[in-house]
Amino acid sequence: MASGLMENDWMFSGQGEVPWHGIGAVLDGVLTSKEAIKAAKLEWTVDQTPVFAAGNWAAPIPSYVANVRSDTKEVLGIVSERYCIAQNKDVFAFADELIGNGKVKCTYETAGSLFNGRRVFMLVNMPKGRIMGDEYQPYLCLSNSHDGSACLQVFLTGIRVVCNNTLSAALHTANRKISIRHLSIMEQRKEEALRTMGAASKYFHDLEEFASMLAGKKVNLTKVLDKLFPVSREMSKRQLNSNNEVKELIKSLFKQKDDLQNFKGTAWGAYNAIADYRSNAEPKRRTATYADSKMAMFLDGDAIMNQAQEIILELAA
């Protein structure tokens, strides 16, 4: 198997395109949740078993259980006994309700697992929109952990089609993420589904207004990068070199990208130059879990992009 996914991970794309990691089943057509689960090899369940302390006496540890993957018997995480498992089929059923509420036409596009099943996710595409003349593909994403590290999360993001940049701005006017704790029962999902689709409509409308606002403001990209990737005498030589290389790479991308030439000197141009780097730059060294980690960053939100947004807003005039 190619590097990127771990041994017991899989992924599928429903739009005939190669999935994020470059491997996995590629299927065309709109899928039902049952078909999506099968295609993404997510038919396994999670069972809870008692946890015992190591040693000759092997005493049970009260108040904790192990989440165990049914097919591989791998322990995915140790959690509180109050932890309610959101099985893969239930998460997909939640996606069915999001798709089937009739207000917005959505289709499954991608689903899979990361870190040997500790994380499962699916992306649902929504009708395309336009931001500053560029077409973008809005996504409604669902992410669930089986190791206790995160809630069931439903969030919104977009991809600029022309350059594959991720658009995930944090807006004060509209939330892009809803979290459902594992201490809650899944029966709440119908109410959450309605809230989510309402948030989607509001978020993408406000994202377009946010982009228009940035396009109308001037900012010096060099000053933004100096604050985002600072250099100082206290830094190691390796860190200094790394920050300087990143800054030069982003500047070079900005000069070369045809789709950004109309936004030179603007806050929107600076935002997208950094987003292009964060979305598409290749690492100097690929670790065994690089692809999983990059997908997890996409699901959780990019802290660097959040910081870049704050700096751009601070410096823009």
N, C-alpha and C positions, 0 to 999 in steps of 0.2 A: 504494500500500500504506500502511496506517496506520502511524504511528510506533511504534517499539518494536523490532521485529525488523529486522535488517539485510537488505540486498538479496537475499541467497541463503539466508535462513533460512526455516524453516517449522515448524509445530507441529501436533500433532493431539491431541484428547482422545477417549478411547474410551468415555466415560460420558455422551455427549450434552450435555456442558456446554462453555461457552466456555473455551478454554485460557487459561493464565496471562496471555498477552499480549493477549488479546481478539481475536485473529485466528487463522486456520488452519482446517484441515478438522476437522469435528466428526463422529465416527462412533460408532454404537451397536454394542453386542455385543462379545464377547470376540474378540480378534484373535490370529492366529498371528504369529510374529516376521516372517515374510515379508510379511504384510499390513501389519503395523505399520511396517516399513521403507518400504514403498511409500507408505502414507498420510502418513508424516512426511517424505517426499521425502528419504530418507537412503540411496537406492540407490547413490549415488556412492561411489567408493573413494578411497584416498589412495595416491599413488605417491611414491617417493623418487627424486630426481634429484641429480646432483653440483652443488656450489656453486662458483661462480667469482668471483674478485675482479674488481671493476670496473677498467677501464683498457684501453689498447690491447693489452696482452698477455693479459688475461683468464685468468690462471693459476688452476687448480683449487685449492680450499682443502681440504687433507687433513683427514680424520677427521670431516667434517661433511657432511650432506646436507639437501636441502630437502624437506619434506613438502608435496606438491602435490595439490590437490583435482582429481579426474579430469574432472569436467564443466565447471568454470569455469576451470581451470588457475591458480587463485589459489594463491600460496604461503601455506600456513597457519602455517608455522614452520620455523626452522632448528634441527636436532637432531643429536645425536651419531650417527655411522654405526652404533653399537651399538643404536640405538633400534629396538625392534620395534613395528611398527604393529599396533594392535588395530583391525581394520576394523569398520565399523558392523555388518555382518552377523555378525561374531564376537561382538561385545558383546551383540547381541540373542540370539545362541545361548546366551550365558551366562545371560541372563535366562530363556530357555526352560528351562534346567536348574534355575534357582531356582524357577520356577513348577511344573515338572513333577516335583519330587522326592517329591510325594505327601503330605508331612507337613502342609503348610499350603495351603489353597486361596487362590491368588492370581490376579489378572487384570491384564493391561496396562490402564493408564488414559491415560497421556500420554507422548509422545515428541517430540523435536524437536532443533533445533540453535540455537546462539547464535554471535554474532560471525562470521557467514558460514561456519559449519561448523568453527570452531576448537574448539568444544565441542559435544558431543552428549550427550543424556541421555534417560532413560526413567524413569517412575514406575510401580511395580507396587503395586496396592492389596491389602491383606491384610484378613482378617476384622475387623470393627469391634470396639472395646472400649469400656469406660467408665472414666472417671477422675473421682472425686469427684462421681458422679451425672451427669456430662456424657458424651455419646457422642463418641468420637474415631475418626478414620479413620487407621489406621497405614499407612505407605508404606515400601516398600523401593525405594530409588533407585539407579540406576546412572548414573555420569557419567564421560565419557572426553574427554580433550583430544587434539587432533591438532597442537598447536603446541608441545608439550614442556613446557607449564606445569604439568601435573598428571598423576598416575598415573590408571589406571583405578580408580575408587572405587565401592564399594558401601556405602551407608549407610542409616540408619534415621531416620525422622522421623514426626511425626503432626500431624494438623490437628484442632483442636476444632471439631466440626461446627457447633455453635450460633453460633460467632462467627468462624470461619475463622482462628483463631490457630494459629501454628506452634508445635509442641511439639518442641524439640530439645535438651533438657537434657543437659548433659555429666555423666554419672554415673561415680562411682569404682568402682561395682560391676559395670558392664556397658558394654563398648565399643559405640558405635553406628556405627563406620566401619571398613572393611577396605580397604586400598590394595594394588593389584597393580602393580608397577613395569613400565614398558615395556621393561625389559631382560629380563623374564621371558617365557616362551612361554605362549600362551593355553591350552595343554594342561593347565595347572594348575587350570583353572576348576572342574572337578568337585569337587575337594577344597575349593576356596574356597567353592563353592556350599553345601556341607554346613556349613561353618563359619559362613557368613553366616546361614543359616536358624536355626542354633542360637543365634547371637548375637541374632537378632530376637526369639526367644521370651524370652530372658533380659532383653533390654533393655526391652521393653514391660512385662514383669512388674515390673521394678525401677522403671520410670517411674511406674507406678501407686502403688507404695510411697513413692516420692519425693514425689509430689503429696500423698499423705495426711500425710506428715511435715510438709510446708510448711503445710498447712491447719491443723495443730495448733499452729503457732507464730505469735506476734504480731510484727509489725514496723510501724514508722512509714514510710509511703510517702514522705513528704516528706524524711526523712533518707536514704532509699535514693536518691532522685532527686538530692539535693544532692551525694552522692558520685559518682553516675553521670554527672551533667552539672554539674560544679562551675563556679563563677564566681569570678574573682579580678581584681585590679587589673591584672595583667599581660596579660589578654586584650584583644583588640580589641573595640570597641563592637559590631561585627557578631556576634562569637562570643558575647559576653555576652547580647545580645538573643536569639540563636538558642537558647542553652541555657535561658534563662528561658522562652521560648515553648514549647519542648519539654516542660519540666516542667509547665507549666500545662495543656498539652494532655493529657498523660497523666493528671493529676489529674482533669481534666474527663471524660475517657473513663471513668475508674474510677467516678465518681459517676453517670454516665449509663447504663452498661451493666447491663442487668437481670441478665445471667448472672453478674455478679460481686458482686451485693449480699449473697449469703450468705457471702462471703469477705472482707467489710470488715475491715480491721485485721490480716489474716493475711498470712503470707509468700506463700501461694499466690495470694491476691488481688493482691498487689503484682507478683508474677512475671507474671501474666496481663495486668495493666494495661499493663505495658511490652511484653509480647509482642503485644498488640493493636495498639499503636502501631507497632511494628517491622514487623508483618505487613501492616497495612492502611492506614497513613497515606499520603496523597498528597504528593508533593514540591511545593515552591514553583515549581520550574521543571523541566520535563521535557526532558532532553537526548535526543539521537538514540539513545543506547545505554542509556537509563534502564531500560527493561524487561529488556534482556539482563543488565544489571548486577544488577538486583534478583533475577532468577532465579539468577544465578551465586552471589549471597549465600545464597540458599536452599539451593543445592547444596553450597556449601562450609562453611556454618555461619556464624552471625551473631556476630561478635566482641562487639558491644554486649550481646547477650543472655547470652553467656558471662560477661561482666564483671558484668552485673546479677545473675546467679545467685550469683556469689561474694560480692557486696555483701549480698544478701538473707540468705545463709547466715551471714555475719559479724554482721549486726545483729539477726537473728531471736532471739527468746527464748521 
